Amino acid sequence: MARILAIDYGTKRTGLAVSDPLQIIANPLDTVPTAELADFLKAYVPAEEVVVIVVGEPLYPDGNPAQIHHLVVGLVKQLKKLFPAVEVVTQDERYTSEQAKEVILKSGAKKKKRRDKGLVDKISAVLILQEYMESKRNFS
């Protein structure tokens, strides 16, 4: 089996997570400057046999699109063009940043590490991926 890649898109940097080949476990992958995201993905996706890309959909708590929603819509279109053989889906990412901060805090990380926004982005991507994989298991 191939991998699932999750993207926590941000205007400055983007967090990435990836599943294992059996699509059971979500792992943090990297945080890349958003301006370099396309180049990173062009190298990574074919090399690791990514079959699904899950993009976090930024929504307000009431379900309305967040301010950067239009940028994510553009990213999804770009990904579908770049990788026509790869399924590209969105996953509600409400509260993932807060949950990521809580995970980091509970891990016992030092204060400096807890302030690492790149780490928060990677963990947010892991949470997006976990939610997606759980939703697929529940429908199987």
N, C-alpha and C positions, 0 to 999 in steps of 0.2 A: 504494500500500500504506500501511498505517497503522503506528503505532509499538508497541513493546513496552516496558513500564515495569517496572523491577525495584525491589524494596523490601528494604533491609537494616534490619529492625525492631530498635529498641532501646527500653528502658523510658523513657529521657529524650529521645533524639533518633533520627531515622530517616533513613538515607541513601537517596537515590533516584538511579537511572540510567535512561536512555532510549535506545532505538535510533533510528537515522535512519529516515526513512519506508520505505526499501528493506530495513530490518531486517538490515543488514550490520555496522554499527559501533555499539558500545556507548559512550555518553558519560555522564560524571557530570552530574547535573541539579541537585541541591540537597540540603541537609540541613535538615530541618524539625523543630521540637519535636514529639515524638510526640503530644502533646495537640492539636496543630493539623493532624495528618496528614489526617484525614477532610475537613476544609474545603479543604485544599490539593488533594487528589485530586478533590473534587467540581468544582473549577474546571478543573483540568488535564486530566483524562481526556477529557471531551467536546471540549474545545478542540483537543486534539492528536490526536484520533482513535486513542486507545489501544485495541488489540484484544486484548492479552494483558497481564495483570499477573502478574509472577513474584515470589513472596514467598520470601525466604531462609528455609529451614527449619533452625532451630538444633538441631544434633545433637552429641553427644559423639563423640570419635574412635571409640568402639566401636559407634556407630550408635544408641545410646539417645537419647531426647529430652533436650535440655538444659533447664535450669530454666525458661526463658521460653517453652518450646515451647507450653504451653497458651495463652499470650497470642497467639502467632502463629496458632494454630488459630482463636481468636476473631476475629482480624483477617481471616483468610481468609473466614470466615462473613460478617463485616460487609461485606467487599468484594463478595462474591457478591450480597448484598442491594442494596447501593448501585448496582452496575453489572451488572444481570442479562444484558446483551448482551455483556459482556466475559468472556473466558476467564480464570479465576484458577487459577494453578498454583503448586506449591511446588518449590523447587530446593535441594538440599543445599548448605548454606553453611559446612560444616566448613572451617576453616583460612583463610577469606577475609580475616579481620581481619589475620592474620599475613602473608598474601600482600600485602595492601594496604600494610601498613607497609614491607614489603620493596620494593614498587614505588616508594613515596614516597622511601625511602632511596636507591634506585638513580637516582631522577630528579635527585638532587643538591640536593634541597630543604634549606633552612636548618633548623637545629635547632628553631626556634620553629614552623615550618611542619610539621615531622615530628611535633610534639606535638599538632597540631590534630586532635582526635578527630572533628570533623565531616568533615574531609577523609578520614580513615580510613573513615568510614561511607559516604561517596560512592564511594570507590574500591572498597570491599567490594561495594557495589551494582553497580558496573560489572563486577566479577568474576563475580558471580552471574548477571548478564545475559549476559555472554560465554559462560559455561558452558552456560546454557540454549540460546542461539542455536547454539552448536557441536553440542549434542546433537540439536537439530532438524535441522541440516544433515546430520549423520551418519545420520539415519533417512530422509532424503529420497532 
